[in-house]
Amino acid sequence: MRINFKHFLSLLFALFVQITVAQEITVTGVVTDQAGIPIPGANVLVKGTKSSTQTDFSGIFAIKATTSDILTISFVGMTTVEVKASAKVSVKLKDTSNLLENVVVVGYGTQSKKKSTDAIARVTAKDIQQIPVSNVQNALVGKLAGVQITQTNGKVEGGVSVRVRGAASISAGKEPLYVLDGIPLITTDESSNGAPTNPLLTLSTNEIESIDVLKDASSAAIYGARGANGVVIITTKKGKEGKGTFSINLSQGVSEATNKRKWLNAAQYIELFTEASINGTGDASEAESYFDTYAAGTDWRNLEVNTDWQDQAFRNGFSTDADFSVSGGDAKTKYFFSGAYNNTTGIIVDNDLERITARTNISHKLTDRFTAGMNLSFSRSQINRVQDDNSFTTPLQMVAQSPLAPVRLADGSPNQNTEYVNYVQAADNSFYKTLVRRVIGKVYGEFKILSFLKANSDFSYDLMSQTEDAWYGKNFPNMGTDGEVFASAVNNETYITSNYLTFDKTFAENHDVNIVAGMEFNKFNRRYQDVTSIYFPNDSFTTVDGGAEVNAGSGNETDYTFVSQFGRLSYSYANKYLVKASIRRDGSSRFGANNRFGTFPAVSAGWVVSEENFLKDNAIVSYLKFKGSWGKLGNAELGNFASRQFYGPNSYNLKSGLTFTQAGNPNLTWETSSQIDFGAEVGFFKRINLEADYYKKTTDGLLFSVPLSLSSGATSINQNIGEIESKGIEFVLNTKNIDTEDFKWSTNFNLTTNKTKVLSLPNDSKDIVGTYTINRVGENVSSFYLKEYAGVDPANGDALFYLNTVNPDGSIDRTKTNDYAAAQRVIAGNPFPTLMAGLTNTINYKGLDFSFTFQGEWGASIYNSAGIFQSVSGDYLDNQTVDQLNRWRNPGDITNVPQARLYGSNGTGHSTRFLDKADFVRLRNLTIGFTLPSSVVKDLGMSSVRFYGTGVNILTFTNYSGYDPEARRDDSGIGEEFYSAPPARTIALGVNINF
């Protein structure tokens, strides 16, 4: 056999080259940021293998690899870099805090902010982590332009109102759609005691990676009939390639009310009501007889008792938070596990929350083409609750009691000689517990058909199971039996199947095309039951089966479905000409039979001027983009059966039957919101970013219950009649003020204006009048509508009101009168702010970090409907606010408080006397942290240890005379206060440890 020597040498040389190229070496390197500061804990992975390591405290790493391998270097909050393996490697990572490089989450995908033509507000984990609040929404306050977030009041479970770019409805749902990892969440308030609970209370901030709020039609149209009020997309954390990490966070906080009102003490109470009795009844005997009763045998003349009932309602609150997370992965499998515990003792007596949450997010790459995964979370929230604000057995109504009355008698029993029910007696003989269990999960698969085409299939499930147990013992105030127990159970569940294709490809280098198309099916079911039991042998029995008689019960079941098709096309040419179009077709059982399906389109366009040759690489203007959008969205929160004709069960003499209860309307459908948005984004010196947007949304087909003639057999029918308009501007400024190796300072400022007015109403009506509000064409939605208080007549102390009647010439008669009935109601205020702002500063100096957020709102008013009891100069025996001491006493006195007249009804009618401006500026959050030097924690095997102190609602600057400009009545849809608790001021200390 002859061997060609040349061929042999060629083969030997190729073998030598292959061995040389694939030779295993030890790669050593250093990872730093752009300023050259070492990054400890950065992940270094040999791509395509399970071999990984982390940088040490000097940013140095060493790993085995071959010279043909690729190394992937990543770190949280920084761009991921890939480099070819060599003996020595030096890598600099960029901070992704550059807003233009961020990726925002949109429906069924993500999008580069630089290429976005949408209006999307975003916060990330670092913006909300370690803020001591019990709900996710409160961590967002002041950080999002165009988004108003208000907790109903200071109860730990209190409902939260979120308005995106003002109101989009009057009578239908007003809250945004919440989507968690692609799952539209159940947000039904299932409270049975008149006080709303926050349905997102079951989420913990430690599991959240980012929150994106879709504000305009271009971004939200992919959610069609449910997007008119905005869409809040919550993305949970996921594992990343590299060495596993473990993080634990522990904090302890103390809370108090942001504000307490000043009430009359015993001496002031005696003074005012003695005078009121003389003025109102002719002598002091009427008041003194009540003083004797309230004192319950104590000596009120010598001020033996001086009870501060407000202090009985409030207490110091406490909060304990503990959470941990484990994450990591390799090229095939990524995992994230977390758990959290929260125990909050509320600032209101007998109001507490204990919550545990757990989450598992895992994905596995089965083949190069197919990836499967699962997101699963569980939470359990137990709440000790108090009654709603409009109840005598709720803590805050204790402020109405006389300070002459002791809380308890000498034997320790509650004093029952009080003006109203003594809450302490109620608390001793009752409890109200709510338990919420929630499971949210998704399993999904992703198949890469081609390099530019993939198919996704998701199955999601959300179960919110709630039980409520209320026990009222035989000594509960006004108890008519030997005790009563109420128990309810409700299950809300929804499952969603989603299947969609994603096409993402670049043609001829400059043409980027992204297409999403798919379908979705959503099925919801609700099942509710309750039962009441009475006649208990003694107070040791606190469940239904302890009663001798089950005297009441109810149960019902309801469901609805959505079936949808959706699509979105995004196109960019040379990264400078941007076009996007999206559409969704929704069908739902909620809509009338003749309008079961609706189509919701949107289009947008953008021009990145800074990519043009005349501006590219400009030293001053680093980025400039103009954008605009138009689209239609729907509001499907009409209730499940608003379109149906109803017959309800009825009975007579134990014979059952049916009664006509609701007229049907087969044409009833969703409210439709048409929206436009024009905006610009500009960057200067790569350190300053400005965003400005103008928006207008017009909602027509408003849902109203329209009166019918009695001959129809029904009193009203639900119809789509009416139109409102909401418009305003948004301004966002992000700056890197200082960015050196040791010192960094960045600022975010956002400002929003909004005005929402009524354009048309049912039956060509000009007004729809409520108890304190009006919807009038041309005016703000739900404007306050009250008689106008005109002060006090200095001659006799009478309360005065402006007539505000119409003169023959059409002018308004501004004559003052003491005849309350003669005065006419006028539009007097707006329950919604017309201007909102937020300012956040973040400062880092070596191991020290400092941040704070200010929040401000202007233009809104609050009506204190309890003012007719608590601020009326001694008209009845309720304790009064101290400002009533400034009452009129002598002719010529100039004051705004009428003469004290017991039973005199002197200025006690509902009027602007009890309406107040709610403008405020609040130091919403302040955090100071210190990270120990790496040399200190290195020997303990930790990557970092940070101690921090943080506070919420630290300072409030306002002229509002009530408890707090953000406190609202439990069941009020407008700006009404009624013995409403203020939010909590919380200070917490904590430690965060990473391994």
C-alpha positions, 0 to 999 in steps of 0.5 A: 500500500503506497501512501502519498507523503503530501497527503499524509502531511496534510492530514497530520497538519489538520489533526494538529490544528484541530487539537490546537483549536480544541485544546482545553485551557484555563480562562482567567478574566475580570468583569467590570462595569463601564467605569472599571469597577469590579462586579462580584457575583457575575455569572460566567457560563461556557455556552452550550454546556453546564460549566459555569462559575461566578466572579469573586469580590474583585470581579475575577474568575477562572474557568476551564474551556476550549479555545473554540468555546464562547463565554456568556457573561451576565449580571442582573441589571446589566447587558449580557456579553458573549466573548470568545474563550482565550487565556486572558479575558477582560469584559465590561458590562453596560448598565441597562438602566439606559431607558432606550435599551430596556425591553418592555413587556407587551401582550404576548411578547416583548418589545425594545423601548427604542423601537416602541410606538406605544405609551407604556410606563414601567417599573422594575424589581429594584423600584419596588423591592423592600418597600414595606407595604402589604400590597403591590399597587401601593409600591407603585405610587408616584412612579408612573406617569398617567397612573393614579393609585389610591388605597381606599383607607388605612385598613390592611386589606383595603381596596385600591383604586387604579386609574389609568389616564382618568376615567373611561366609564361612569357605571361600568368597571373602572379598574385596569385589566391585570395580567400576570405572566400572561394570565388575566387575573381575577380581581373580583371584590368578594367582601360581604361586610361592605368594605372592599378587599384588595384582590391583588393582596395575594401577590408579594413584591419579592416575586415580581420582576417588572410591571408594565402599564399599557396606557394607550390603545396601540399597546392595549388593543391586543386585549380588546374588549377588556383594555379600555381602562388600561392593562397592567402586565406583571412579570415574575422573576425567572432563573438565569444561566449560571451558578445558583444564587440564594437571597434572603430578606428580613425586615421589621417595621412599626406603623402609625396613622399619618394624621389624627384629628383633634376632638373636644376634650371633656372640659371643651365638650361640657363648655360647648354643649352647655352653651348649645343646650342654652341656645337651643332649648333655653337652659342647660338641663337637656345637656346635663341630663346626657352628661349624667348618663354618659358619665356612668356614675363618675363625676363629670363636673370635676372632669373625673373622666376624659376619654380620648376615644380616637386613641381607642380606635388607633394603635401602633401597627407592626409589620414583619416581612421575610422572603427568600429566593433561589434561582439559577440554571444552565443552557437547558434548565432555568429555575426560580423558587421563592417564598414570602411571609408577611404579618401586619398588625394594622393601625386600626384596632382588631385589623390584622393580616397574615400572608404566606406566598410561594412561587415556582418558575421553571423551564427546560429546553427538551431539544434545540427546538422545544422548550417547556415550562411551568409557573406556579404560585400559591398564597394564603392570606388571613385577615382579621377585619372590622366592619365597614365605615358606615357601621356603628360597630366600626372603630373609627365611629368611636370618635362620636362618643362623649369624652365624659364616658368611660370606655369600661366600668369599674368591673371591666365590662364595656360601658353601655351608657354611651351615645352610640354603640360602644365599639369595645363591647362589639369587639369583646363579643365578635370577630370577622375573619376572611381567609383567601387562598389563591393558586395561579399557574401556567404550563407552556410550550414553545416550539421553534419551527424555524429560526424566525418562527415559533409557536407558543401554547399556554394553559393557565389557571387562576383560583381564588377561594375565599371564606368569611366567618363572622361571630356575634356573641349574645352580648353583642350590641343590640343582639336579638338572639343568643348569638349569631354566626354567619359563614360564607364561601366563594370560589372564583376560577378561570382557565385560559388557553392561548395558542399563538405564532410569532414571526421575527425576522430581518430582511436585507439588514434593514427590514425588521418584521415581527408578527404575532397571531393567535387565539385565546379562550377564557372561561370563568366560573363563580360559586357562592354560598352562605348560611346564618345560624342563631340561638347558641348555648353559650359564647364558646360556640362560634361556628354554624353547627353550634346554633339551634336554628339555621335561619338564613342561607343563600347560594348562586353560581355564575360564569362567563366566557371569552373567545378571542382572535388577535394579531399584531404586526410591527415593522421597522426600517433601518431602526428609524421608521416604525409602524405597528398595527394590532387587532383583536376580535372578542366574543363574550357571553356577557354581551347581548345576543345581537352584539356578541362579537366586537373588533378592536383595531389600533395603529401607530407609527414612529420616526426615530429622527436621531437615526437620520444622517443629519442627526446621527452621532450628534454630540448633543441630541443623542436620541429623538423620536416622534410617535402617534397612535389611534385605536379602539378598546372595550370595557366588558365589565358590565356584569355577567347578565346585564343584557338578560331578561331576568325572572327571580324566585318568589314565594307566597304561603309556601308556594314558589313562583317566578317574578319578572325582575329585569328587562332584557336588551339583546343589543347591549354590548361593551363600552367602546373607547376611541383613543389617540396619542401623540408623543415625543422622546428626546435624549441629550448627552446620553444622560437626559431623557425626556418623554412627552405625550398628549392623549385623548380618549372618548368612550361612548356606549356608556352603560346606564340603567334607563327608566321605563314606563310602568306599563312595561312591567319593569322600572328600567333597562340597561342600555348603551347610552352616553359619552365621556371624554378624558384628555391630558398630557404626560411628561417624564424626565429621567436624568443621570445627574452624576455618574462617576466611579464612586458617586452616582445620582439619577432622577425621575420626574413625572407629571400628568394632567387629566380632565374627564368630562361628560359629553352626552347622557341618556334620553338627551338628559343634561343631568344625572343627579346623585346624593352628593354628585352630578353627571352633567354634560360639559362638566367633570364626571361625578362632579360634587353637587351641593348647596353652597355654604356662605358662612355665618350671619355676624348679627345672629349666628345663623348659617347662611347659604347662597340662593344660586337661583336663576334670575329672569335675565338668566344670571345667578342670584348670589343672595345669601339666605338662612333658609337652607331649603331655598338654596339651590345646589351647584357644581362645587368640585371635582373628585379626581385630581387634574394634576399629578406628579412624582419625583424619585431620586436615587443616589449611590456613594460607594457602599451607601445608597439613598433614594426617596419619592415624592408624590403630589396631587392637585385639583381634587376635592373630598366631601366629608359626609360625616361632617353633618354629625362631627362639625356642626357646633353641637347640633347633637351630642356627637363629639365635635372637631375642635374647630367648632370652638370658634363658633359665633357667640356675640353680635359682630363676631366674624367666624365661619362656624354658626352659633351652637344650638342643640337640635337647632339644625343651624348649618347641618344640611349637606353643603360645601361647608363639608367639602375640602380641597384635597391637594397634597404633596407626600414624601411617599418613600425614603430608603437608606441602605449600606452594603458591607465591603466585600472584604468583610463578607468574603470569608462568610461565603456571601456575595453581598450583605445590605442593611437598610431603613425605609419608610412609607408616607413619611411626611404629608404637606396639605391643607386638607382638614380631614384625616388624610387626603387619600382616605375614602369611605369604604363603599364610595366610588367618589371622593367621599370621607365618612369616618374613614381611617387614614393610611399608615406611616411605616418605618422599617429596618431590614437586611438583605443577604445574597449568597 
